[in-house]
Amino acid sequence: MSRIVFISPYRDLSQVVLKISEEINIPLEYYEGVLEDVEPIISSLKGPAPDIFISRGGTATKISRVSDIPVVPMNTGPLDLLECCDEARQFSTHIILTSFGKPFIGTALLEKVLGIAITPLVFHSMPELRRKIEHLVGETDCCVVGGGPSVTYATELGIPSVFLRTNEETVKEALLRAKELADLRQDQKRHSSRLSAILNSVYDGVIAVDQEGKIEIFNGAAENILGLDRTKMEGHLVTETVANTALDQVLKTGKSEIGEIQQIGSVRIVTNRVPIRAGDRVIGAVATFQEVDRVVRLGQNLRKALSGREFRARFRFEDIIGKSKVLVERKELARRFARSDLTVLIYGESGTGKELFAQSIHQASRRFAKPFVAVNCGALPPNLLESELFGYEEGAFTGARKQGKHGLFEMAHGGTLFLDEIDSLSLEFQGRLLRV
């Protein structure tokens, strides 16, 4: 439910507003107070923040100055001024018209229509209002027209006064407008909450800035990836809070930067940065990013899924059975090789267990959790071997698969590629593999 808070500068207005709000079924909570009471009243409010404030005159203006929440003023209309000035001229044709902050507009027409003289009395605080009314003491030919405090001070000092009323139509219009705005703000809060939930549920870090470079969105993934407290990010310049950012450059150039590798502190990320436009104008920029390590892992999983095969080693050194001196020495030598990333050449007659050693070396290496891809070079025709090893794009040749094909080198990324029977390849092809 929308929360509408009414701060009333005087009791009579409270009664009118409460009566009309009940008639048109608009719930509101109300407090009574004038200028100096506004901040204490707002500070005392408990629970969720109000959606809308309603008040009148100087009190409404004061609320708008001390709070970011929208205020619907019950402004005194021309008809209210006409009726009250007409009543006041029974006491005097010289009318002192009080107002907060700025004078009323259109008083010259009132003077002409009613045959009166209006002197505006503008004030900015209650003490100032009292001092200015005190200056009127002794001036017998005048009548004060204004809000509750003006009438109170004038009455205390023996000066004729007329209360500047707000008619019921004005009150009703203000209440309906407040309800409409409050409902709209509730919808905005729901949309904002939903958007926040979505942004914080994705794995990509998201940072969005306005046209001045101030952070508007800093989601949970961005907080986790960059190790920054997002509660301290929003509202601050991105150049002052995120090291090595390039979002400010996107704001200046209006050009997108896609798939960029970036170092932020101790973290390497791959990021997309794009401008946000309203027509031809750049009004902000947004960056989405992931840690490079995670992108690599996703790429491996994708390659595995696309291939339909699971590339993994099954054997370890413990599976190589034998106690001869030569075999023990070779196993120990292979274990030492496993600690290096150098290319290893294994040679021996067919059936002596070359692939057992290849798999065992992989299992004992730092790459043990990555793919182990074995290729029998002797079993593939030379014209197919190149496409198997290196892959091809869609439509690369007659008979190529529609979606293309990932090569085995790519499938083995981060792991081990075992080229079995490599000596069956032509010397020309073996030479090409030296570059790999």
Solvent accessible surface area in square Angstrom, and as a share of the most:
residue,aa,sasa,rsa
1,M,198,0.88
2,S,19,0.12
3,R,40,0.15
4,I,5,0.02
5,V,0,0.00
6,F,0,0.00
7,I,0,0.00
8,S,0,0.00
9,P,21,0.13
10,Y,29,0.11
11,R,142,0.52
12,D,88,0.46
13,L,3,0.02
14,S,1,0.01
15,Q,106,0.47
16,V,41,0.23
17,V,0,0.00
18,L,55,0.27
19,K,91,0.39
20,I,5,0.03
21,S,8,0.05
22,E,144,0.64
23,E,118,0.53
24,I,46,0.23
25,N,121,0.62
26,I,8,0.04
27,P,76,0.48
28,L,33,0.16
29,E,54,0.24
30,Y,90,0.34
31,Y,72,0.27
32,E,64,0.29
33,G,9,0.09
34,V,36,0.21
35,L,7,0.03
36,E,89,0.40
37,D,56,0.29
38,V,0,0.00
39,E,91,0.41
40,P,82,0.52
41,I,20,0.10
42,I,39,0.20
43,S,92,0.60
44,S,62,0.40
45,L,29,0.15
46,K,163,0.69
47,G,66,0.64
48,P,107,0.67
49,A,62,0.48
50,P,8,0.05
51,D,1,0.01
52,I,0,0.00
53,F,1,0.00
54,I,0,0.00
55,S,0,0.00
56,R,16,0.06
57,G,40,0.38
58,G,11,0.11
59,T,5,0.03
60,A,6,0.04
61,T,47,0.27
62,K,46,0.19
63,I,0,0.00
64,S,62,0.40
65,R,148,0.54
66,V,56,0.32
67,S,20,0.13
68,D,150,0.78
69,I,28,0.14
70,P,49,0.31
71,V,31,0.18
72,V,3,0.01
73,P,43,0.27
74,M,0,0.00
75,N,91,0.47
76,T,25,0.15
77,G,19,0.18
78,P,115,0.72
79,L,103,0.51
80,D,3,0.01
81,L,10,0.05
82,L,63,0.31
83,E,83,0.37
84,C,1,0.00
85,C,0,0.00
86,D,54,0.28
87,E,63,0.28
88,A,0,0.00
89,R,102,0.37
90,Q,146,0.65
91,F,118,0.49
92,S,6,0.04
93,T,76,0.44
94,H,46,0.20
95,I,0,0.00
96,I,4,0.02
97,L,3,0.01
98,T,4,0.03
99,S,12,0.08
100,F,22,0.09
101,G,26,0.25
102,K,152,0.65
103,P,72,0.45
104,F,55,0.23
105,I,168,0.85
106,G,43,0.42
107,T,32,0.19
108,A,74,0.57
109,L,119,0.59
110,L,19,0.09
111,E,52,0.24
112,K,166,0.70
113,V,96,0.55
114,L,17,0.08
115,G,58,0.55
116,I,13,0.07
117,A,53,0.41
118,I,19,0.09
119,T,60,0.35
120,P,77,0.48
121,L,15,0.07
122,V,34,0.19
123,F,18,0.07
124,H,100,0.44
125,S,36,0.23
126,M,19,0.08
127,P,74,0.47
128,E,30,0.14
129,L,0,0.00
130,R,82,0.30
131,R,134,0.49
132,K,71,0.30
133,I,0,0.00
134,E,73,0.33
135,H,152,0.68
136,L,20,0.10
137,V,81,0.46
138,G,71,0.68
139,E,71,0.32
140,T,129,0.75
141,D,84,0.43
142,C,0,0.00
143,C,0,0.00
144,V,0,0.00
145,V,0,0.00
146,G,0,0.00
147,G,18,0.17
148,G,15,0.14
149,P,25,0.16
150,S,2,0.01
151,V,34,0.20
152,T,67,0.39
153,Y,35,0.13
154,A,0,0.00
155,T,90,0.53
156,E,105,0.47
157,L,52,0.26
158,G,67,0.64
159,I,13,0.07
160,P,51,0.32
161,S,28,0.18
162,V,6,0.03
163,F,45,0.19
164,L,4,0.02
165,R,98,0.36
166,T,12,0.07
167,N,46,0.24
168,E,86,0.39
169,E,129,0.58
170,T,29,0.17
171,V,0,0.00
172,K,77,0.33
173,E,107,0.48
174,A,2,0.01
175,L,0,0.00
176,L,88,0.44
177,R,89,0.33
178,A,0,0.00
179,K,66,0.28
180,E,120,0.54
181,L,66,0.33
182,A,0,0.00
183,D,54,0.28
184,L,95,0.47
185,R,62,0.23
186,Q,36,0.16
187,D,55,0.28
188,Q,101,0.45
189,K,83,0.35
190,R,126,0.46
191,H,110,0.49
192,S,68,0.44
193,S,70,0.45
194,R,128,0.47
195,L,91,0.45
196,S,52,0.34
197,A,64,0.50
198,I,97,0.49
199,L,31,0.15
200,N,55,0.28
201,S,82,0.53
202,V,59,0.34
203,Y,161,0.61
204,D,47,0.24
205,G,0,0.00
206,V,14,0.08
207,I,6,0.03
208,A,7,0.05
209,V,1,0.00
210,D,31,0.16
211,Q,101,0.45
212,E,114,0.51
213,G,5,0.05
214,K,81,0.35
215,I,3,0.02
216,E,103,0.46
217,I,50,0.25
218,F,2,0.01
219,N,3,0.02
220,G,12,0.12
221,A,11,0.09
222,A,0,0.00
223,E,49,0.22
224,N,123,0.63
225,I,22,0.11
226,L,20,0.10
227,G,66,0.63
228,L,50,0.25
229,D,62,0.32
230,R,81,0.29
231,T,115,0.67
232,K,133,0.56
233,M,14,0.06
234,E,97,0.44
235,G,49,0.47
236,H,96,0.43
237,L,59,0.30
238,V,1,0.01
239,T,73,0.42
240,E,132,0.59
241,T,34,0.20
242,V,4,0.02
243,A,66,0.51
244,N,95,0.49
245,T,27,0.15
246,A,20,0.16
247,L,4,0.02
248,D,32,0.17
249,Q,81,0.36
250,V,0,0.00
251,L,30,0.15
252,K,153,0.65
253,T,77,0.45
254,G,8,0.07
255,K,143,0.61
256,S,62,0.40
257,E,48,0.22
258,I,115,0.58
259,G,42,0.41
260,E,71,0.32
261,I,95,0.48
262,Q,21,0.09
263,Q,81,0.36
264,I,18,0.09
265,G,62,0.59
266,S,109,0.70
267,V,27,0.15
268,R,134,0.49
269,I,2,0.01
270,V,34,0.20
271,T,3,0.02
272,N,59,0.30
273,R,15,0.05
274,V,51,0.29
275,P,21,0.13
276,I,66,0.34
277,R,123,0.45
278,A,49,0.38
279,G,70,0.67
280,D,143,0.74
281,R,141,0.51
282,V,32,0.19
283,I,61,0.31
284,G,1,0.01
285,A,0,0.00
286,V,33,0.19
287,A,6,0.05
288,T,45,0.26
289,F,7,0.03
290,Q,31,0.14
291,E,72,0.32
292,V,29,0.17
293,D,95,0.49
294,R,62,0.23
295,V,58,0.33
296,V,52,0.30
297,R,126,0.46
298,L,77,0.38
299,G,19,0.18
300,Q,21,0.09
301,N,88,0.45
302,L,104,0.52
303,R,31,0.11
304,K,87,0.37
305,A,76,0.59
306,L,89,0.44
307,S,33,0.21
308,G,69,0.67
309,R,126,0.46
310,E,116,0.52
311,F,19,0.08
312,R,142,0.52
313,A,9,0.07
314,R,158,0.58
315,F,59,0.25
316,R,122,0.45
317,F,7,0.03
318,E,129,0.58
319,D,67,0.35
320,I,14,0.07
321,I,161,0.82
322,G,31,0.30
323,K,194,0.82
324,S,66,0.43
325,K,156,0.66
326,V,93,0.53
327,L,42,0.21
328,V,80,0.46
329,E,80,0.36
330,R,121,0.44
331,K,28,0.12
332,E,86,0.39
333,L,65,0.32
334,A,5,0.04
335,R,85,0.31
336,R,136,0.50
337,F,89,0.37
338,A,2,0.02
339,R,169,0.62
340,S,46,0.29
341,D,79,0.41
342,L,145,0.72
343,T,137,0.80
344,V,54,0.31
345,L,136,0.68
346,I,49,0.25
347,Y,187,0.71
348,G,41,0.40
349,E,134,0.60
350,S,97,0.63
351,G,84,0.80
352,T,88,0.51
353,G,19,0.18
354,K,38,0.16
355,E,66,0.29
356,L,55,0.27
357,F,29,0.12
358,A,8,0.07
359,Q,11,0.05
360,S,0,0.00
361,I,23,0.12
362,H,2,0.01
363,Q,28,0.12
364,A,51,0.40
365,S,15,0.09
366,R,183,0.67
367,R,82,0.30
368,F,121,0.50
369,A,81,0.63
370,K,75,0.32
371,P,15,0.09
372,F,8,0.03
373,V,0,0.00
374,A,39,0.31
375,V,6,0.03
376,N,75,0.38
377,C,3,0.02
378,G,47,0.45
379,A,72,0.56
380,L,53,0.26
381,P,62,0.39
382,P,114,0.72
383,N,122,0.63
384,L,88,0.44
385,L,1,0.01
386,E,70,0.31
387,S,20,0.13
388,E,41,0.18
389,L,0,0.00
390,F,89,0.37
391,G,16,0.15
392,Y,39,0.15
393,E,139,0.62
394,E,111,0.50
395,G,63,0.61
396,A,60,0.46
397,F,102,0.42
398,T,140,0.81
399,G,75,0.72
400,A,20,0.16
401,R,110,0.40
402,K,164,0.69
403,Q,131,0.58
404,G,6,0.06
405,K,49,0.21
406,H,59,0.26
407,G,1,0.01
408,L,12,0.06
409,F,52,0.22
410,E,76,0.34
411,M,12,0.05
412,A,8,0.06
413,H,86,0.38
414,G,29,0.28
415,G,9,0.08
416,T,38,0.22
417,L,43,0.21
418,F,25,0.10
419,L,37,0.18
420,D,29,0.15
421,E,67,0.30
422,I,55,0.28
423,D,115,0.60
424,S,66,0.43
425,L,18,0.09
426,S,69,0.44
427,L,152,0.76
428,E,140,0.63
429,F,23,0.10
430,Q,50,0.22
431,G,35,0.34
432,R,111,0.41
433,L,20,0.10
434,L,156,0.78
435,R,228,0.83
436,V,97,0.56
